[in-house]
Protein backbone atom coordinates (compact mmCIF):
# COMPACT_ATOMS: atom_id res chain seq x y z
CA UNK A 1 0.00 0.00 0.00
CA UNK A 2 1.37 3.41 -0.96
CA UNK A 3 1.39 6.24 1.59
CA UNK A 4 -1.18 8.97 1.03
CA UNK A 5 -0.04 12.10 -0.80
CA UNK A 6 0.29 15.34 1.15
CA UNK A 7 1.61 18.82 0.52
CA UNK A 8 5.29 19.15 1.32
CA UNK A 9 5.53 22.30 3.43
CA UNK A 10 9.21 22.66 2.52
CA UNK A 11 8.07 24.20 -0.78
CA UNK A 12 7.05 27.22 1.33
CA UNK A 13 10.37 27.40 3.21
CA UNK A 14 11.39 30.50 1.28
CA UNK A 15 8.66 32.44 3.13
CA UNK A 16 7.95 30.50 6.32
CA UNK A 17 9.98 28.59 8.90
CA UNK A 18 9.32 24.87 8.52
CA UNK A 19 9.67 22.76 11.67
CA UNK A 20 9.85 19.00 12.20
CA UNK A 21 7.43 18.53 15.08
CA UNK A 22 8.41 14.93 15.87
CA UNK A 23 12.17 15.62 16.04
CA UNK A 24 11.81 19.11 17.56
CA UNK A 25 14.16 20.77 15.04
CA UNK A 26 14.28 22.61 11.72
CA UNK A 27 13.09 20.58 8.75
CA UNK A 28 15.69 18.65 6.76
CA UNK A 29 15.48 17.42 3.18
CA UNK A 30 15.14 13.80 4.29
CA UNK A 31 12.22 14.42 6.69
CA UNK A 32 8.83 12.85 6.13
CA UNK A 33 6.40 15.56 4.86
CA UNK A 34 3.77 14.33 7.32
CA UNK A 35 6.00 15.36 10.27
CA UNK A 36 6.40 18.99 9.18
CA UNK A 37 4.52 22.02 10.48
CA UNK A 38 4.57 25.79 10.08
CA UNK A 39 4.60 27.06 13.68
CA UNK A 40 2.95 30.33 14.64
CA UNK A 41 1.94 32.44 17.61
CA UNK A 42 -1.74 31.44 17.55
CA UNK A 43 -1.35 27.84 16.37
CA UNK A 44 0.29 25.96 13.52
CA UNK A 45 -0.38 24.64 10.03
CA UNK A 46 0.23 21.02 8.97
CA UNK A 47 -0.49 18.78 5.99
CA UNK A 48 -3.90 17.09 5.97
CA UNK A 49 -3.74 15.08 2.75
CA UNK A 50 -4.20 15.80 -0.93
CA UNK A 51 -4.26 19.55 -1.48
CA UNK A 52 -5.69 20.18 1.99
CA UNK A 53 -3.97 21.69 5.01
CA UNK A 54 -5.04 21.80 8.64
CA UNK A 55 -4.80 24.80 10.93
CA UNK A 56 -4.54 23.93 14.62
CA UNK A 57 -5.61 26.93 16.66
CA UNK A 58 -5.07 27.84 20.31
CA UNK A 59 -8.33 29.73 20.88
CA UNK A 60 -11.90 29.92 19.61
CA UNK A 61 -11.42 33.53 18.49
CA UNK A 62 -8.59 32.40 16.23
CA UNK A 63 -10.82 29.63 14.90
CA UNK A 64 -13.48 32.15 13.90
CA UNK A 65 -10.87 34.28 12.13
CA UNK A 66 -9.53 31.25 10.21
CA UNK A 67 -13.04 30.23 9.16
CA UNK A 68 -13.65 33.77 7.90
CA UNK A 69 -10.30 33.93 6.04
CA UNK A 70 -10.63 30.57 4.24
CA UNK A 71 -13.94 29.98 2.44
CA UNK A 72 -14.96 26.33 2.58
CA UNK A 73 -12.91 25.64 5.73
CA UNK A 74 -14.35 22.98 8.04
CA UNK A 75 -13.75 22.31 11.73
CA UNK A 76 -12.57 18.69 11.93
CA UNK A 77 -11.80 18.50 15.67
CA UNK A 78 -13.01 20.63 18.53
CA UNK A 79 -11.42 20.83 21.94
CA UNK A 80 -11.40 23.02 25.00
CA UNK A 81 -8.00 24.49 24.08
CA UNK A 82 -8.57 25.02 20.35
CA UNK A 83 -9.80 23.50 17.13
CA UNK A 84 -8.43 21.84 14.00
CA UNK A 85 -9.68 23.40 10.77
CA UNK A 86 -9.22 21.79 7.35
CA UNK A 87 -8.85 24.23 4.46
CA UNK A 88 -7.69 24.34 0.84
CA UNK A 89 -4.01 25.10 0.31
CA UNK A 90 -4.81 28.13 -1.87
CA UNK A 91 -5.75 29.98 1.35
CA UNK A 92 -2.39 29.33 3.03
CA UNK A 93 -1.33 32.99 2.99
CA UNK A 94 -4.60 34.20 4.51
CA UNK A 95 -4.56 31.55 7.26
CA UNK A 96 -0.85 32.15 7.91
CA UNK A 97 -1.61 35.81 8.52
CA UNK A 98 -4.35 34.92 11.05
CA UNK A 99 -2.19 32.38 12.90
CA UNK A 100 0.84 34.71 12.69
CA UNK A 101 3.02 31.97 11.22
CA UNK A 102 6.73 32.60 11.74
CA UNK A 103 8.31 34.00 8.61
CA UNK A 104 11.87 33.64 7.45
CA UNK A 105 14.00 36.74 7.73
CA UNK A 106 15.48 38.04 4.50
CA UNK A 107 18.46 40.37 4.41
CA UNK A 108 18.28 42.89 1.56
CA UNK A 109 21.12 42.64 -0.94
CA UNK A 110 22.37 46.16 -0.11
CA UNK A 111 22.60 45.28 3.60
CA UNK A 112 24.30 41.99 2.82
CA UNK A 113 26.98 43.82 0.79
CA UNK A 114 27.44 46.39 3.58
CA UNK A 115 27.89 43.65 6.21
CA UNK A 116 30.40 41.84 4.00
CA UNK A 117 32.39 45.06 3.45
CA UNK A 118 32.35 45.80 7.18
CA UNK A 119 33.57 42.29 7.96
CA UNK A 120 36.48 42.65 5.54
CA UNK A 121 37.45 46.02 7.04
CA UNK A 122 37.20 44.56 10.55
CA UNK A 123 39.54 41.70 9.67
CA UNK A 124 42.01 44.11 8.10
CA UNK A 125 41.96 46.30 11.23
CA UNK A 126 42.74 43.25 13.38
CA UNK A 127 45.65 42.42 11.10
CA UNK A 128 44.19 39.06 10.16
CA UNK A 129 44.37 37.73 6.60
CA UNK A 130 41.09 37.58 4.71
CA UNK A 131 41.68 33.96 3.71
CA UNK A 132 44.23 31.65 5.24
CA UNK A 133 44.55 28.07 4.19
CA UNK A 134 45.82 25.31 6.46
CA UNK A 135 48.96 25.04 4.33
CA UNK A 136 49.74 28.75 4.87
CA UNK A 137 49.23 28.39 8.60
CA UNK A 138 51.65 25.43 8.81
CA UNK A 139 54.20 27.26 6.62
CA UNK A 140 54.09 30.30 8.96
CA UNK A 141 54.70 28.11 12.02
CA UNK A 142 57.72 26.44 10.38
CA UNK A 143 59.32 29.63 9.00
CA UNK A 144 63.00 30.38 9.83
CA UNK A 145 62.00 33.49 11.80
CA UNK A 146 60.07 31.32 14.27
CA UNK A 147 63.05 28.88 14.55
CA UNK A 148 65.47 31.63 15.55
CA UNK A 149 63.17 32.83 18.31
CA UNK A 150 63.08 29.40 19.95
CA UNK A 151 66.90 29.03 20.19
Residue pairs with C-beta under 8 A, 6 or more apart in sequence:
3 34
4 49
4 50
5 49
5 50
6 33
6 34
6 47
6 48
6 49
6 50
7 33
7 47
7 51
7 52
7 53
7 89
8 33
8 36
8 47
9 16
9 18
9 27
9 33
9 36
9 37
9 38
9 45
9 46
9 47
10 18
10 27
10 29
10 31
10 33
10 36
12 18
12 38
12 92
13 27
13 104
14 104
15 103
15 104
16 38
16 96
16 101
16 102
16 103
16 104
17 26
17 38
17 39
17 101
17 102
17 103
17 104
18 26
18 27
18 36
18 37
18 38
19 25
19 26
19 27
19 36
19 37
19 38
19 39
20 26
20 27
20 28
20 31
20 35
20 36
21 35
21 36
21 37
21 44
21 46
22 35
23 31
23 35
27 36
33 47
34 47
36 46
36 47
37 44
37 45
37 46
38 44
38 45
38 46
38 96
38 101
38 102
39 101
39 102
40 96
40 99
40 100
40 101
40 102
41 99
41 100
41 102
42 57
42 58
42 59
42 62
42 98
42 99
42 100
43 55
43 56
43 57
43 58
43 62
43 82
43 99
44 55
44 56
44 99
44 101
45 53
45 54
45 55
45 56
45 92
45 95
45 96
45 99
45 101
46 53
46 54
46 56
47 53
47 54
48 54
48 86
51 88
51 89
52 86
52 87
52 88
52 89
53 86
53 87
53 88
53 89
53 92
53 95
54 76
54 84
54 85
54 86
54 87
55 66
55 70
55 73
55 84
55 85
55 87
55 95
55 98
55 99
56 82
56 83
56 84
56 85
57 63
57 66
57 82
57 83
57 84
57 85
57 99
58 81
58 82
59 82
60 82
60 83
62 82
62 98
62 99
63 75
63 82
63 83
63 85
65 98
66 73
66 85
66 87
66 95
66 98
66 99
67 73
67 75
67 85
69 91
69 94
69 95
69 97
69 98
70 85
70 87
70 88
70 91
70 94
70 95
71 91
72 87
72 88
73 85
73 86
73 87
73 88
73 91
74 85
74 86
74 87
75 83
75 84
75 85
76 84
76 85
76 86
77 83
77 84
87 95
107 115
120 130
123 129
123 130
124 130
129 136
140 146
